[in-house]
Amino acid sequence: MDMISNLALAGGLSWASGLRLYLTVFIVGLLNRSNVINLPASLDILSNPVVLSVAGVLCVIEFLADKIPYVDSAWDSIQTFIRIPAGALLAMGAINASDPVIATIT
């Protein structure tokens, strides 16, 4: 993958993970596992069956938590501090730069 594709992937993954982190990880991992998309080698872990299973279960929990008023607020409060670093890690994995300057900038 070239640098433009990696930057687009990084931006898309980090944006989508801010909305629904577990759904993003599940769908991207599933698409990579079924060879619909090709992720960089640093993100191949997303297609691991254990990661897919955990992301799928957490996606269902997140869906159900959104239906209960106080649980929804508590879930969103906790997830606010999880989604941002997870999006940054996904973006960093998508960049996969061997140059530390590029990795630091992005």
Residue pairs with C-beta under 8 A, 6 or more apart in sequence:
1 9
1 38
1 40
6 40
6 94
6 95
6 96
6 97
7 95
7 106
9 39
9 40
9 94
10 90
10 91
10 92
10 94
10 95
10 106
11 91
13 24
13 28
13 87
13 90
13 91
13 94
14 87
14 88
14 90
14 91
15 87
16 24
17 24
17 25
17 83
17 86
17 87
17 90
18 83
18 84
18 87
20 59
20 62
21 79
21 82
21 83
21 86
21 87
22 55
22 56
22 58
22 59
22 62
23 55
23 59
23 62
24 90
25 46
25 51
25 55
25 90
26 52
26 55
26 56
26 59
28 37
28 39
28 43
28 46
29 46
29 47
29 48
29 51
29 52
29 55
30 47
30 52
31 37
32 38
32 39
32 43
32 44
32 46
32 47
33 47
33 52
39 46
39 47
39 94
40 93
40 94
40 96
41 96
42 93
42 94
42 96
43 90
43 93
43 94
43 96
45 51
46 52
62 75
62 79
65 71
65 72
65 75
66 72
66 75
91 106
92 103
92 106
95 102
95 103
95 106
97 103
97 106
